[in-house]
Amino acid sequence: MSKFAIGEKVDKAADDHEAGVVIAVFPTADGNFRYAVDMEGYGALQFFAEEKLVVHKINAGQFN
C-alpha cells in the first residue's frame, strides 16, 4: 500500500520543503511507489519516489 493518497498535500523532503498535491500514484516493478505531484508555483507535474516526500506540515498561523 502506498504511503500517500491522491489529493493528499505533501512536501519535498529535501531543499526548502516545497508543497504540492499528489495527483497520481504509480507502483514500480520493484514494489515501491512513485508519485505525480502538482507542486505549487510550477504549473507542471513533478515525479518523486516515496522517500523524497513527507506529509505536509502546516506552519503556525498558516491555514490551508
Secondary structure, DSSP 8 states (H G I E B T S, - for coil): --SS-TT-EEEESSTT--EEEEEEEEE-TTS-EEEEEEETTTSSEEEEEGGGEEE----TT---
